[in-house]
Structure formats: structure tokens, C-alpha cells
Amino acid sequence: MEHVPPPAEELARLDRELAELDARRAQLLTRRAWLLAALRPPAPTAAPGWNPSAWGARAAGRPGAPAQPWGYVPPKQPSAPRSAQNVLLTLGGLLLTIAAIAFTLVSWGSMGIGGRSAVLALVTAGALAAPAVLLRRGLTATAEALAALALVLTLLDAYAVHAVAAPDTDGLGFTAVAAAVVAGLWTAYGLALGKLHLPLPAAVVLTQWPLLFGAWAAGAPALVVGWALLATAVLDGAIALWGKGTGTRVTACVGGSVMAFSALMVGLTLSVTASGPLGALAPGALLLAGAAAALAGAWRAPRGFARAGGVVAGLAAVAALGGVPAAAVPEGWRVLAYLLAGLALTAVVRTRLPRNAAIGVLVAAAAVVAGALVGALPGLAAVLLGPVTLLSDVWAGSPEGFRAAVGSTLPWSELAAAPVVLAVSAGLLGSAYRWWPSLARIAAPLIAREEPGPTGAAAYGAGPAGSAGAPGTGTPEAGGAAAPGTGGEPGAGTAGTGGTPAPGASGAGAPGVPGAAAPGASGAPWYAGGRAGAPWYAGGAPAARRRPSGAALRGAAGAGAAVLGWGALLLAGAVLDVPYAVAVAGETILVAGLLALAVRRAGSGRDASAAVPVTALVVALAGAVSAGLLSLASEGASYAVFGALTALFAGASVRAGAGVPRAVFAVAATVGGTVLTGFAGRSLGLAPHEAAPLVLLVPALTVLFGARLRRNPVALPVELTGALGALVAVGLAVPDAPFLALVLALCGVLAAGAAVRPERRPVAGYLAAALFVLATWVRLAASEVSFPEAYTLPVTAPALVVGFLRRRKDPEASSWTAYGPGLAATLLPSLAVAWTDPDWQRPLLLGVAALVVTLLGARYRLQSLLLLGGAVLALDGLHELAPYVVQVAGALPRWLPPALAGLLLLVVGATYEQRLRDARRLKDALGRMR
């Protein structure tokens, strides 16, 4: 008869067997991946240099070798003979160069003209001819060293010619001619000896100076110098594109960048300082030529350089096109001319520029717009933060205008164009938000997602046959999604098949083997947004996964339009210096409009980004704070503004859907109502402590409101805001003890009212009891009562009787609820008085009472009696023993307290586990008490 184990035993056995199978499968997959890597041919070893993409990759030629972490430094190897040879050749060439310079500059006068010419000609010819012989013998490093020496000798020959043959010629002019001649000679020399790396880069360096020094020597104006610099930069760009050798191209690229930057700076300086539009035409032509040269270079340059060239071209074009009208308008309006020129660059999306160059031009346009917006920030900050100064002089009287209320000393005439800049930017962002699908179709060739490399996930929407996902059928215009491949799970070998892995096939799910495709690709681009487009975070290259979705970009455009439009209207009021009443009313109306936008967008059912309503909500709060501060100059304006804001936020909380916005609106309305009650107290001429009970009106309303809403999510934030208002009322009443006792008692009443609700009882009940007790103590202290027991014992006795009856009826009731309030009402005030009582009777009686309470708590296992009585007894005993402890401590040697402390620590450390067990037992014993 076969034995059938119990279900639990059989289940445990199955789990063990499955775990063993999983472990074995993981071992086999790891071995398979290693074998696949070993069968691949080793990758060619790359030349040493900067290669960030290889960080963390496996070592070439060692299949299966572990990857090295970022920052790994291989151990140093002994110096190779080639490295030592290079060091020796470099030192030798340097010493020969120093000797040649010393000979030319110091020993020149000791020889005649023939000897000097012969020596220099002979040495230079030898230095130039030697590299050719050395190259034929394979001594490349020695040839490079002698070529460097020949370069220095050639420059010394030029100096010698100037010093001997043409000493009276202009130094700059001769330097320009000499640089051109030497550059031509070294270009020919480098082309003739193609294996040398130095001659051609040296020729490129010498090419930088002929035009510049020639213009300088001729005394040409700054504009001509700029053209010379630009022509040199164009020549460098041509060399960088078609030059021979990496060193030559890199040198030309660096030199061209420096020369182009210098030329554009010359043109920009002349354009900005031009006296009129006609004076800005010539610098504008220089800047436009620089822009054309940058675009021409970007047309054939790689991706990064092409984008940089597009940025330079865009900025130069803005400076050229905006400089002419900027010279014809006042200084405060010049930024608008450059802004319009920058916005005109967006037409590049309709041109046939290469993708990377066009992206660079668009980046330049964005940079111009951002710079114009930054220029408007000081004025906007002054409008928002300026009314803070009114807090020191509330209701001092209405100022004459908006600027007087702001109190800023900014040159407002120079900020005249700032509101226009903000308005134009807001209009463009709003248009982009409104017509986003059309904008996405226009910009599709520029911002389409790039395909990832051959390793990794399949190309987005363009997977070949055999990849896990079929190519997408949708287009950016239609927004259609591609049909996912049927073999999308790991291990799919061919499209349309199931999940059977083919050995070695692309897409096999072996660990460490690339080719696992993303399950299903979408044909819609990442910027199209909507439900049809695939989310931006799904699959694709790592750089693509970091891009935001189309809905997020559209939401950002709408949010930016809201913020900039609000800022434009605020800043326009300050620039125009509208009357104070108009400014206050305008800011309040703006808050109303933003609240309407937040409520409408938050409650709409459209599938759109939440950026617009959230931004409108945040800006509405900021605008409400600014409007409230601005209204503090006048009593009537304060009531009108805060009343309107309270009503607006209350209405928004009613219209908004459930969620965080509704709670924020309700909290803002509560804050506005609390401020209004404070204004009422000031209008009635009440002192701050006298106005404190009036401030409690809004917290009382929040308690009633919470009882009406009960478990609505808005109830808790509103009640917490009311509690903060009550805390403000307590702070106002602190200077006057009787009023403080009254306010604390009223707060206790409110807390007791909130404790009627079951969901608030655990917190509000204890808070109400504490507030009542605290109000009693404050009242007794304010009346200078020296025997508080006469007032506390009549309360304690019935409270303990009620607690006893409660415990008889419900033995499971907590002793803190039954006896805690009654005991605390007497013990704590008596303890406070005993600490300041010089007599001995009160501390003795208090100690006896506390001892009795402690013993009763231990006898009947009541937590509140044990802890309260023990704490009062310990503090009372400490008060009585403190003078004697001080005397004993003064009589002891100085070294004894540290020694005792150290001994105590040693004892505790030695018995740490035992003490820990004792503490746990004590905690458990207290936890078992009621």
C-alpha cells in the first residue's frame, strides 16, 4: 500500500524540489551565456583615449570576464622601452631648442653676417632634412623630436631676418607676413612628410595670426579686425572639415572656436554701442556672416558640433537682426527687439536645415526668450515682495499709486518692456498649448525619437523581422499604435512564433546576451501625447526613456502661459503706476481668474496633464498673499480684499472635485476668515489679548463644519487649520493671564465638541481634558492662589468617584480615562507649588499622598496611579534632597563623580543583557496594567 503524506508535508517537499530546479536552471543559463560569449570573435582593441561608452564594459578578448566598475584604475605596468625613448627624445629636443634660442639671442653679436646666416641656414636645413631620413629608417619618434626643433629654428630664422635684413620694418606687419610664409612652408613640409604629426597642426597655429596682425598693423578699425578674425575662423572651419589628421582637425577646431568667438564679440559690442540703426548695419553684417559660417560648418559637422554650431548661428542672427531696431528705440525697449528676433528663429522648423543644426537654432531661440524673461524678474519680484513692508505700518492710509505701495526704488522706466515681454511669451506658450497636435506634426522631423543602437531593445516602431515587436503601423499624424509582436516575451526567436527559444537566436532570453526586445512597440512618436502614443518611459534607448511625454510638455506650456500672463498683468500695473484702488482690485480679479482656471481644468474630464490646474492653484495662492499684503495699507481695502478672497476660495472648494485642490481651497478660505476676525478686533479698538476670544470664532465654525462633513477628506485639513487659528488666539492672550485662562477654557470647549464625534475622540478628548486643566492652573496662578488644593480637591474627589463607578461598570476601561484627570488635577498643581514652597509641611503631605497613590496602583495594577504617583513622589523627593546632594557634591573630591560615573557604566555594560531583560519585563508588566 502506497503511503500518501499529509498535504502540509507534500507541499513542503514540492517547494524544495522546485527550488532545486530553479537553482539548476540558473546555473545552466549562466553557463550557456558564458559559452555564447566565448564563441564570439574578440572585438578589436580600441586606441587608448577618452571613451566614456566603454566604462563598465567587459575587457576585450576575454569572454565572460567580469565588468570593471566606474573609476577602476588598472595596476601600473613597468615603463616600456618606447615610453622611455619618448621621454629621452623630448628632453633632448627641449635642450636643443633652449640652446638654439640662447645662441640666437645671446651669442648673435659675436659673429659676422655671413657666419650668422650660414650657421642658422645650415642648422635649419639639417633639422628639416633629418626627419625624412629618420622616417625611412622607421625612427618616427626621433623624427618628431627633430621636427619640433626645426619648427623653433624656423621661427628663429624669421626673427633673424627681421633683426638683420629688415630692422626698420613694422614689427606687427613683418610678423603677419612671416607667419603666413612659415605657415605655408610648414603646410607643404607636413604634406610631403605625411607620417609626421607635428608640422600640420603647427601650420594651423601659425595660420591664426596673419590676418589679425595685418589688420592690427594697418591701424584698421574694430570692424575690420572683426572681419579678419571671422575670415580666420572660416579658414579654420574648412581645415577642421577637410584637414588631414586628427591633430590638425582638433587644432583647427579650437583655433576656429576662439577666433569666431572673438569676431562675434567684436560685432556684438559694436552693435550694442551703435548710435543709430545705420551704425548697427555694419556690425549686423559681420554677425550675419558669422551666423552663415556657423551654419555652413554645422551642415557637415557631427551631431554635437552641429548643434553647437546651430546655437552659435542662432545667437549671432538674433544679435544681428535685433541690433538694428534696438538702436532706434529707447534703452528699456531694446530687449523686445531681441526677443522678436529670437522668436523669428522658430521658422527654422519649416526650412531644410539638417536636424541637429535646426535643433541648435531652436535652442538659441529658447535661450533668447529665457534671457528676456530673466530681465523681467526683478520687477516682478518687487511687485510680489514689496508689500511686505506694509506689515510694519498696517492701515496707515492708502498710498497714491501702485509704486508707492510697493515701496521699491527700481528704475521703472527701464522696465517698460518687461510686461510686453511676459505677455508675448505667455501668448506663444498659450498658442502652443492650444494647437499642440499641429505643432507636434510640424516639429516631427526635428524631435522624432532616435533609434537605439544594435544592442539592447528593438528600435521603437521599426523592429526588423525576428525581433520581438513588429514594426509600428501608426504615424505621428494619425497617432496610431503599432501592433505588438506575438513573440514579445523573452525567448521569442522570430516574429509570429510562440515563445520557443532558438539557440543563439536574437532575442533569446539568456542572461547577459543582448537582443531581448521590448514587448510591443508603438508607432506614435514620444511627443505626440494622447492615449494612442506609447508612454515616454516604456522601452527604447536610455536617453529616450528620460524624455517627458507629450502630455507633460503640453501641460508645461499651458502652465507657463498661465504664470507669465499673470506676471505680465501684475508688472503692467507697476510700470503704468495705476492708482492704489485699481491695483488692489486688479490683483483680486486675477486671483479670481486663476481660481476659475484651476477649478475648470481640475474638474474637466479630458485626458490632459494636471500641470495647468496645479500651477493655476499655486499661482492663485501666491497672488492671494500678494493682494492681501497690498491691502494692508487701508482698512477698507483689507476688509474688501480678504472678504472677497475668502468667498472666492470657499466657492472654489465647493465647485472643485474631491481631492487635494478642494482641501487647499477650503484651508485658504479658513485662513482668510481667521484674518477677518483679527481685523474686526482691531477695528473695535481691542487689545491683542482682548481680541483673542473673537479669533476663536473661526475655529468654532470649523468644528461645526467638521461635524457636518464627518469623514469627508476636506474635514480634517479644515479642522487642523482651525486648530492653528486657536493656537494664534492662545498666543495673542499670553500677555494677560486671565484672558489666557479664558481662551484655554474656550479651546477646551471646542476640543470637547470635536470629541463628540467618534473619529476625533481619541485625540480631541485628551486635548480637551488637558486644556481644561491648564486653564484652571492659569486661572489659579493669575489669582495668586497659594493653596491650590482648596480649588483642586473639590474637583478631584467627584472625578475619582466617577472614575470608580466607570471601572465598576466596565472593568476593561483604562485607568487613565477613569482616574488620570482627577489625580492630575490635584497632584500636578500641588507639585508645582511645592517646588517653590520653603516650608516642609506641603512637600511632606504631597509625598505621603503620592506614596499612597503609588501603592494603590501597584496593589490594584492600575497604570495611571502607579506612574502618576511614582513620578510625583520622585520629583518631590528630589526637591527635598537637592540641597543635601549639592552640599555632598561640593565636599567630594573632583575626581570622584567621573569615577562613579565610569563605574556605573562598567556595571551596566557588564550586565547589559540582564538590564535589557529587566526593562522588557517592566515594560510588559506596565503594558498588562489597565
Secondary structure, 3 states (H helix, E strand, C coil): CCCCCCHHHHHHHHHHHHHHHHHHHHHHHHHHHHHHHHHCCCCCCCCCCCCHHHCCCCCCCCCCCCCCCCCCCCCCCCCCHHHHHHHHHHHHHHHHHHHHHHHHHCCHHHCCHHHHHHHHHHHHHHHHHHHHHHHHCCCHHHHHHHHHHHHHHHHHHHHHHHHHCCCCCCHHHHHHHHHHHHHHHHHHHHHHCCCCCCHHHHHHHHHCCHHHHHHHHCCCCHHHHHHHHHHHHHHHHHHHHHCCCHHHHHHHHHHHHHHHHHHHHHHHHHHHCCCCHHHHHHHHHHHHHHHHHHHHHHHHCCHHHHHHHHHHHHHHHHHHHHHHHHCCCCHHHHHHHHHHHHHHHHHHHHCCCCHHHHHHHHHHHHHHHHHHHHHHHHHHHHHHHHHHHHHHCCCCCCCCEHHHHHCCCCCHHHHCCHHHHHHHHHHHHHHHHHCHHHHHHHCHHHHCCCCCCCCCCCCCCCCCCCCCCCCCCCCCCCCCCCCCCCCCCCCCCCCCCCCCCCCCCCCCCCCCCCCCCCCCCCCCCCCCCCCCCCCCCCCCCHHHHCCCCHHHHHHHHHHHHHHHHHHHHHHHHHHHCCEHHHHHHHHHHHHHHHHHHHHHHHHCCCCCCCHHHHHHHHHHHHHHHHHHHHHHHCHHHHHHHHHHHHHHHHHHHHHCCCCHHHHHHHHHHHHHHHHHHHHHHHHCCCCHHHHHHHHCHHHHHHHHHHHHHCCCCCHHHHHHHHHHHHHHHHHHHCCCHHHHHHHHHHHHHHHHHHHCCCCCHHHHHHHHHHHHHHHHHHHHHHCCCCCCHHHHHHHHHHHHHHHHHHHHHCCCCCHHHHCHHHHHHHHHHHHHHHCCCCCCHHHHHHHHHHHHHHHHHHHHCCHHHHHHHHHHHHHHHHHHHHHHHHHHHHHCCCCHHHHHHHHHHHHHHHCHHHHHHHHHHHHHHHHHCC
